[in-house]
Amino acid sequence: MKKIIIFIFAALFLSKGVSMAQMEKKETEKNKTEKNAIVIASFGTTYPSGLKSIINIINMVKNEFPDTEVRVTFTSNIIREIWQKRNKHPEEWIKKGVPKEILNVKGIVATLGELSDEGYKNIVIQSTHIYHGEEFSDLLEYARALNSIQTIKKRWKPFHKITVSRPALGTYGDKINYHEDIKKAVKALKNDVELARKHNAALVYMGHGNEFYSTGIYSETEKEFNIQYPDVKTFIGVVEGYPGLDDLMEKLKEQKVKKVILKPFMVVAGDHAINDMAGDEPDSWKNVLNKEGIEVIPVIEGLGSNDDFARIFLEHLKDAINDGEIILK
């Protein structure tokens, strides 16, 4: 009797295994025939000069997946509103080199809605945010909500699968060690360190930060810079959160820094970089540092313009594609 029971359980187990394998094969075959797309999700910028960093990432993705539909979305509501107003007179902005996809840029809900109307079922969203802060968190929630929609008839479900890839410095959890993402990001910025070394200066980055999530990852990234490049002092401060400009100034004074390369630790060199970092106002970082006797060499260039850094997003995208078992061409 005992042998019979064991045999029955073994048969059920094998049957279940075969059934699961068949389902997985069916899902893979279905994925091959469905329309799939990539969405590049950026905070955005209102500065045409800053768009080159976003466009560099978009082009890199398009070159890697030439037969896959690639769309762009801006997660900043304010920035989208500005481009929507500008789109009433598109000729002016097209002359300045602004692509039509930027003039027509939409939020993530509208972008995914359009893709759904066009029959796209599997979407991979690649965030171009620096780390898991407010903007990335909201992006995740939008995607999860849309992905959870169920319909009475399964074929009318708007999406089969929506996958969101991690930002540059990774995200929490034990699936992918974010410390490794930090190391790769720091390695990708070796040219910034070399520039500081050439000028016999420290390297100072202005990050964005936020007031809702811990910004401790910037301190972790700063530490990694000083591990990989111990001969060049590197510091990171943020516009919102910790470490702010006051915290940064304390460190610079303690280490008797007299000359710095000042760059945005942001994908795009937009309003913060042009005005808050390197502007002529008395409270810009450049002028605050100057007042303290520190020579400042501003470099207004987004991290997305650096091919090595932009490639991080492409690699994260590939991870998400493999993880979601989505087939792209």
Beta strands, then each sheet from edge to edge (+ up, - down):
strand 1: 35-42
strand 2: 69-74
strand 3: 120-127
strand 4: 161-165
strand 5: 202-209
strand 6: 234-240
strand 7: 259-264
strand 8: 295-298
sheet 1: 2+ 1+ 3+ 4+
sheet 2: 6+ 5+ 7+ 8+
end
